[in-house]
Amino acid sequence: MWGLVRLLLAWLGGWGCMGRLAAPARAWAGSRGGPGPALLRTRRSWVWNQFFVIEEYAGPEPVLIGKLHSDVDRGEGRTKYLLTGEGAGTVFVIDEATGNIHVTKSLDREEKAQYVLLAQAVDRASNRPLEPPSEFIIKVQDINDNPPIFPLGPYHATVPEMSNVGTSVIQVTAHDADDPSYGNSAKLVYTVLDGLPFFSVDPQTGVVRTAIPNMDRETQEEFLVVIQAKDMGGHMGGLSGSTTVTVTLSDVNDNPPKFPQSLYQFSVVETAGPGTLVGRLQAQDPDLGDNALMAYSILDGEGSEAFSISTDSQGRDGLLTVRKPLDFENRRSYSFRVEATNTLIDPAYLRRGPFKDVASVRVAVQDAPEPPAFSQAAYHLSVPENKAPGTLVGQVSASDLDSPASPIRYSILPHSDPERCFSIEPEDGTIRTAVPLDREARVWHNLTVLATELDSSAQASRVQVAIQTLDENDNAPQLAEPYDTFVCDSAAPGQLIQVIRALDRDEVGNSSRVSLQGPLGPDANFTVRDNRDGSASLLLPSRPAPPRQAPYLVPIELWDWGQPALSSTATVTVSVCRCRPDGSVASCRPEAQLSPTGLSTGALLAIITCVGTLLALVVLFVALRRQKQEALMVLEEEDVRENIITYDDEGGGEEDTEAFDISALQNPDGAAPPAPGPPARRDVLPWARAPRQPRPPGPADVAQLLALRLREADDDPSVPPYDSVQVYGYEGRGSSCGSLSSLGSGSEIGGAPGPAEPLDDWGPLFRTLAELYGAKEPPAP
């Protein structure tokens, strides 16, 4: 086998690579008609063509691919063959004696397709070139050792849904590294391995096309197509490669919008203001992007008046909002239809039906507590000025929308009427004046009236009431300013001295029209001419004014033309001055000296007298206060024991009705039995004095002495009490426990009849008193 291959290679190399020169070198003459230098042309003695070597050959020994031979080689062994160039000595080796060329390793055409080498024949002994060097090429012959590949795979493509059959999707291209010029190793054929029956591919160009019509994105959006490329023209034994193409169906507007339900029901509170969201409607469209954008509209008039619908920011949902205020009492529900339409419609798909849908909508209005509603949004009233308090201005009216029969209470907010110029009837909203109004002080009064439900004070509403004060002719005209002017003593008769202007604060009819008039008659020093525009001209009369030192006081009468007409009088001061030629004042005649402004002597004396009187009263008051304080201090400095008698004017208790009547101070129960004769009066001071009992003999016993004195005081009402003990001796019969004073204890101590019950029976509160006076004194020795 290998011998046959070597024989073939040797035959190919000898046939295509070795040749001979046809003629030896010759000389010829250089020019016609005469001798010339001899020109020699050297003829090649050996040439060769291309050598070929099959790629990917791997043999056990170097493979002979050709042989070099020259005519000068006589077979004597004197010729030596040399090889240089690409791969010489490594890939290719040459036998120096025979010229045989061998390849030493397997070659890959795809790595290097050919090698350029240089061959030369030289003398073996002297290395002298026997022939000039010659270049030759060794080509690597291709075999089918590379499969097709898709360098740009995997692929992604997009095609519109519902495309016609044969619509181009994408073109795929495979590359084969084999030699396209030799055999069929690089001839490719494309086929579809996966993706049928939806797509097809052109076998020669690799263009992928749709194979069926009406592919629906909503059914299947993405397809995976596998494309194969096979070399050798697709015949058996060829190599192949494959790639994937992901085909996505792009959306077209082939689906109309559709409401998922035929009736939508919403509710909204009647107090919802314009722009309040009522509900959201969503028509379904399986398309994507702009193909699914929709516009909503209300078809019925009654719905479009109360509500409005718009598309949200995504362009998919319809937003139903309130357009105008709702009223539960007037209308409790609305029914209308809403239409959804695609904004972008493709005429190619109109056959699939109208791209719109209609649904019914019902909106129920819910009742809500509402504040009272005024009959007007704002009130404009008027009242003449200067009217008496209580004058009717107007009336505001509000009603409870939820319950029209519910009473309403009206009031004026204080901050809107700080001067309290108006009052309002709480029950019916009648507004009246509270004080007389003055238009010249204030023309407009802006009130805020509050209406509140009696059943619910939280439900209240406000309204603005503008009250205009109407003008009446109640102001007399006046001069616009005080006029103090002068006239030159050399002025000509009839000269204008001053233009006098008047004003009237009234505005009604002819009230603002003012007429002016000055002094009349031949004796008038000045002339006043009415200009009939609210001003007058002060003129010098035809005869000059008589000279005088004091300025002239010209009376001016002003009146308006109102009903009734009002008038006033003003004075214009005119001084007669000496003037320079240019008309400026040089000097005025001296005026009468006025008394200096100040207080007279009598007034000053009266003020001084008043001040002195006030000072005297203050000194007297201070002295009385000081004397009273000194008297109190004296009492405080006295002996404490003398304080007992300071209370002798407080009477005898509850039954003391007359001060200093000591008859009421005695104890009637402890008094001695009345003497024979007419009964003594207790309410007058007796003339007879009771005899004083003698002091008992023996050593002085303070207790017995006090008891004796107490008994004497009880029996003798003609003497005043010596101490305050007698003052509180009897507290009256009104007390349930009787007298608690020690005045009655003297009878028991001295042997007189004691109380009806012992002190020990009075209880724990009187234990101390029982210990002091309850025990009987031991008899004196």
CORBELSUL-V240086 format. One record per pair of residues at least 6 apart in sequence whose C-alpha atoms are under 6 Angstrom apart, sorted by the first residue. I is the first residue (numbers start at 1). GAP is how many residues later the second one is. D is the distance in whole Angstrom. If there is no record, write none. Layout:
BEGIN
I,GAP,D + I,GAP,D
END
This chain:
BEGIN
9,56,5 + 10,56,5 + 13,53,4 + 16,33,6 + 17,31,4 + 17,32,4 + 17,33,6 + 18,30,4 + 19,27,6 + 19,28,5 + 19,29,6 + 20,25,6 + 20,26,5 + 21,23,6 + 21,24,5 + 21,25,6 + 25,16,6 + 25,17,5 + 25,18,5 + 26,14,6 + 27,12,5 + 27,13,5 + 28,10,6 + 28,11,6 + 29,9,6 + 30,6,6 + 45,26,6 + 46,24,5 + 50,87,5 + 50,88,6 + 51,87,5 + 52,86,5 + 52,87,5 + 52,88,6 + 53,87,5 + 53,88,6 + 54,86,6 + 54,87,5 + 55,52,5 + 55,53,5 + 55,54,6 + 55,85,6 + 55,86,6 + 56,50,5 + 56,51,5 + 56,52,6 + 57,49,5 + 58,48,5 + 62,40,6 + 62,41,6 + 62,42,5 + 63,39,5 + 63,40,5 + 64,37,6 + 64,38,4 + 65,36,6 + 65,37,6 + 66,34,6 + 66,35,5 + 67,32,5 + 67,33,4 + 67,34,6 + 68,31,5 + 73,6,6 + 78,45,6 + 78,46,5 + 79,43,6 + 79,44,5 + 79,45,6 + 80,16,5 + 80,17,6 + 80,41,6 + 80,42,5 + 80,43,6 + 80,44,5 + 81,15,4 + 81,18,6 + 81,39,6 + 81,40,5 + 82,37,6 + 82,38,5 + 83,35,6 + 83,36,5 + 84,33,6 + 84,34,5 + 85,32,4 + 85,33,6 + 86,29,6 + 86,30,6 + 86,31,6 + 91,12,6 + 91,13,5 + 92,10,6 + 92,11,5 + 93,8,6 + 93,9,5 + 94,6,5 + 94,7,4 + 109,31,5 + 113,27,5 + 114,24,6 + 114,25,4 + 114,26,6 + 115,22,6 + 115,23,5 + 116,21,5 + 117,18,6 + 117,19,6 + 118,16,6 + 118,17,4 + 119,14,6 + 119,15,5 + 120,13,5 + 121,9,6 + 121,10,6 + 122,6,5 + 122,7,4 + 122,8,5 + 144,41,5 + 146,31,6 + 147,92,5 + 147,93,5 + 148,26,6 + 148,27,5 + 148,28,4 + 148,92,6 + 148,93,5 + 149,25,5 + 149,26,5 + 149,92,5 + 150,24,4 + 153,90,6 + 154,89,6 + 154,90,5 + 155,90,4 + 156,89,5 + 156,90,5 + 156,91,6 + 157,90,5 + 158,89,5 + 158,90,5 + 158,91,6 + 159,10,6 + 159,90,5 + 159,91,6 + 160,89,5 + 160,90,4 + 161,54,6 + 161,55,6 + 161,56,6 + 161,88,5 + 161,89,6 + 162,52,4 + 162,53,5 + 164,49,5 + 165,45,5 + 165,46,5 + 165,47,5 + 165,48,5 + 166,43,5 + 166,44,5 + 167,42,5 + 167,43,5 + 168,41,4 + 169,39,5 + 169,40,5 + 170,37,6 + 170,38,5 + 171,35,5 + 171,36,4 + 171,37,6 + 172,34,5 + 176,10,5 + 178,7,6 + 178,8,5 + 180,6,5 + 184,48,5 + 185,46,6 + 185,47,5 + 186,45,6 + 187,44,5 + 187,45,5 + 187,46,5 + 188,42,5 + 188,43,4 + 188,45,5 + 189,14,5 + 189,15,6 + 189,40,5 + 189,41,5 + 189,44,6 + 189,45,5 + 190,13,4 + 190,16,6 + 190,38,6 + 190,39,5 + 191,36,6 + 191,37,5 + 192,34,6 + 192,35,5 + 193,33,5 + 193,34,6 + 194,31,5 + 194,32,5 + 195,30,4 + 198,13,5 + 198,14,6 + 199,10,6 + 199,11,5 + 199,12,5 + 200,8,6 + 200,9,5 + 200,11,6 + 201,6,5 + 201,7,4 + 217,32,6 + 221,27,6 + 221,28,5 + 222,25,6 + 222,26,4 + 223,23,6 + 223,24,5 + 224,21,6 + 224,22,5 + 225,19,6 + 225,20,5 + 226,17,6 + 226,18,5 + 227,15,5 + 227,16,5 + 228,13,6 + 228,14,4 + 229,11,5 + 229,12,5 + 230,9,6 + 230,10,4 + 231,7,5 + 231,8,6 + 232,6,5 + 253,38,5 + 254,95,6 + 256,99,4 + 256,100,6 + 257,26,6 + 257,27,5 + 257,28,5 + 257,99,6 + 258,25,5 + 258,26,5 + 258,99,6 + 259,24,4 + 259,25,6 + 262,97,5 + 263,96,6 + 263,97,5 + 263,98,6 + 264,97,5 + 265,96,6 + 265,97,5 + 265,98,6 + 266,97,5 + 267,96,5 + 267,97,5 + 267,98,6 + 268,97,5 + 268,98,6 + 269,96,6 + 269,97,5 + 270,56,5 + 270,57,6 + 270,58,6 + 270,95,6 + 270,96,6 + 270,97,6 + 273,52,6 + 274,48,5 + 274,49,5 + 274,50,5 + 275,46,5 + 275,47,5 + 276,45,5 + 276,46,5 + 277,44,4 + 278,42,5 + 278,43,5 + 279,41,5 + 280,38,6 + 280,39,5 + 281,36,6 + 281,37,5 + 282,35,5 + 285,7,6 + 293,22,5 + 293,23,6 + 293,49,6 + 293,50,6 + 294,21,6 + 294,22,6 + 294,47,5 + 294,48,4 + 294,49,5 + 295,45,6 + 295,46,5 + 296,43,6 + 296,44,5 + 297,41,6 + 297,42,5 + 298,6,6 + 298,39,6 + 298,40,5 + 299,38,5 + 299,39,6 + 300,36,5 + 303,33,5 + 306,17,5 + 306,18,5 + 307,14,6 + 307,15,5 + 307,16,5 + 308,12,6 + 308,13,5 + 308,15,6 + 309,10,5 + 309,11,4 + 310,8,5 + 310,9,5 + 311,6,6 + 311,7,5 + 311,8,6 + 328,37,6 + 328,39,6 + 332,33,5 + 333,30,6 + 333,31,4 + 333,32,5 + 334,28,6 + 334,29,5 + 335,26,6 + 335,27,4 + 336,24,6 + 336,25,5 + 337,22,6 + 337,23,4 + 337,24,6 + 338,20,6 + 338,21,5 + 339,18,6 + 339,19,4 + 340,16,5 + 340,17,5 + 341,15,4 + 342,13,6 + 371,88,4 + 371,89,5 + 371,90,6 + 372,26,6 + 372,27,5 + 372,28,5 + 372,89,6 + 373,25,5 + 373,26,5 + 374,23,6 + 374,24,4 + 375,22,6 + 375,23,6 + 378,85,6 + 378,86,5 + 379,86,5 + 380,85,6 + 380,86,5 + 381,86,5 + 382,85,5 + 382,86,4 + 382,87,6 + 383,10,6 + 383,86,5 + 383,87,6 + 384,85,6 + 384,86,4 + 385,52,5 + 385,53,5 + 385,54,6 + 385,84,6 + 385,85,6 + 386,50,5 + 386,51,5 + 387,49,5 + 388,48,6 + 389,44,5 + 389,45,5 + 389,46,5 + 389,47,6 + 390,42,5 + 390,43,5 + 390,44,6 + 391,41,5 + 391,42,5 + 392,40,5 + 393,38,5 + 393,39,5 + 394,36,6 + 394,37,5 + 395,34,5 + 395,35,4 + 395,36,6 + 396,33,5 + 408,44,6 + 408,45,5 + 409,17,5 + 409,18,6 + 409,42,6 + 409,43,5 + 410,16,4 + 410,19,6 + 410,40,6 + 410,41,5 + 411,38,6 + 411,39,5 + 412,36,6 + 412,37,5 + 413,35,6 + 416,31,5 + 416,32,6 + 421,12,6 + 421,13,5 + 421,14,5 + 422,10,6 + 422,11,4 + 422,12,5 + 423,8,6 + 423,9,5 + 423,11,6 + 424,6,5 + 424,7,4 + 439,30,5 + 439,32,6 + 443,25,6 + 443,26,5 + 444,23,6 + 444,24,5 + 445,21,6 + 445,22,5 + 446,19,6 + 446,20,5 + 447,17,6 + 447,18,5 + 448,15,6 + 448,16,5 + 449,13,6 + 449,14,5 + 450,11,6 + 450,12,5 + 451,9,5 + 451,10,5 + 452,8,4 + 453,6,6 + 471,37,6 + 473,33,6 + 476,90,5 + 476,91,5 + 477,26,6 + 477,27,5 + 478,24,6 + 478,25,6 + 479,22,6 + 479,23,4 + 480,21,6 + 480,22,5 + 480,23,6 + 483,89,5 + 484,89,5 + 485,89,5 + 486,88,5 + 486,89,4 + 486,90,6 + 487,89,5 + 488,88,6 + 488,89,5 + 488,90,6 + 488,91,6 + 489,87,6 + 489,88,6 + 489,89,6 + 493,47,5 + 493,48,5 + 493,49,5 + 494,45,6 + 494,46,5 + 494,47,5 + 494,48,6 + 495,44,6 + 495,45,5 + 496,43,5 + 497,41,5 + 497,42,5 + 498,40,5 + 499,37,6 + 499,38,5 + 500,35,5 + 500,36,5 + 501,34,4 + 502,32,6 + 502,33,6 + 504,8,5 + 506,6,6 + 510,51,5 + 510,52,5 + 511,49,5 + 511,50,5 + 511,51,4 + 513,47,6 + 514,20,5 + 514,45,6 + 514,46,4 + 515,43,6 + 515,44,6 + 516,14,6 + 516,41,6 + 516,42,5 + 517,39,6 + 517,40,5 + 518,10,5 + 518,38,5 + 525,20,5 + 526,14,5 + 526,15,5 + 527,11,6 + 527,12,5 + 527,14,6 + 528,9,6 + 528,10,5 + 529,7,5 + 529,8,5 + 530,6,4 + 549,40,6 + 549,41,6 + 549,42,5 + 550,41,5 + 550,42,6 + 551,23,6 + 551,24,4 + 552,21,6 + 552,22,5 + 553,19,6 + 553,20,5 + 554,17,5 + 554,18,5 + 555,15,6 + 555,16,4 + 556,13,6 + 556,14,5 + 556,15,6 + 557,11,6 + 557,12,4 + 558,9,5 + 558,10,5 + 559,7,6 + 559,8,4 + 560,6,6 + 577,10,6 + 577,11,4 + 578,8,5 + 578,9,5 + 578,10,6 + 579,6,4 + 579,7,5 + 580,6,6 + 644,80,6 + 645,78,6 + 651,8,6 + 652,13,5 + 652,75,5 + 652,76,6 + 653,78,5 + 654,77,6 + 654,78,6 + 655,77,6 + 663,19,6 + 663,20,6 + 663,54,6 + 666,48,6 + 667,63,6 + 671,43,6 + 671,44,5 + 672,43,6 + 685,33,6 + 690,26,6 + 707,39,5 + 707,43,6 + 710,36,6 + 729,12,5 + 729,14,5 + 730,9,6 + 731,8,6 + 747,6,6 + 748,6,5 + 759,11,5 + 759,15,6 + 760,10,6
END
